[in-house]
């Protein structure tokens, strides 16, 4: 599968495959606030993760700097969430399509009956 994130600079970046290693590192980063580390250490870990995923040059291009002191950490946080979403999109799209196809397979007369039952329950 191909995973792509669209960054705040409007550019799209391909992500590495969704491996166990990547997911374990993402999970650890999403829990970084629960660690007993300084704010600087926490954001450095998050920045290191993004560099691992996107590479140093792409990370600097997106965030406007290479060091944790040079970047907007709010933008860094949003980027991590966008990376998480990009990895989850394929599964979420599949589930949505499956639900849609299940709904589409319900005969029209049964849908109409369900609508009427719903209306009656509101009264």
Secondary structure as the mmCIF struct_conf table of DSSP 4:
data_model
#
loop_
_struct_conf.conf_type_id
_struct_conf.id
_struct_conf.beg_label_comp_id
_struct_conf.beg_label_asym_id
_struct_conf.beg_label_seq_id
_struct_conf.end_label_comp_id
_struct_conf.end_label_asym_id
_struct_conf.end_label_seq_id
STRN STRN1 UNK A 3 UNK A 6
TURN_TY1_P TURN_TY1_P1 UNK A 8 UNK A 9
BEND BEND1 UNK A 10 UNK A 10
STRN STRN2 UNK A 12 UNK A 15
HELX_LH_PP_P HELX_LH_PP_P1 UNK A 16 UNK A 17
HELX_RH_AL_P HELX_RH_AL_P1 UNK A 20 UNK A 30
TURN_TY1_P TURN_TY1_P2 UNK A 31 UNK A 31
HELX_RH_3T_P HELX_RH_3T_P1 UNK A 32 UNK A 34
BEND BEND2 UNK A 35 UNK A 35
HELX_RH_AL_P HELX_RH_AL_P2 UNK A 39 UNK A 54
HELX_RH_AL_P HELX_RH_AL_P3 UNK A 56 UNK A 63
BEND BEND3 UNK A 64 UNK A 64
BEND BEND4 UNK A 66 UNK A 67
HELX_RH_3T_P HELX_RH_3T_P2 UNK A 68 UNK A 70
BEND BEND5 UNK A 71 UNK A 71
HELX_RH_AL_P HELX_RH_AL_P4 UNK A 73 UNK A 104
TURN_TY1_P TURN_TY1_P3 UNK A 105 UNK A 105
BEND BEND6 UNK A 106 UNK A 106
HELX_RH_AL_P HELX_RH_AL_P5 UNK A 108 UNK A 122
#
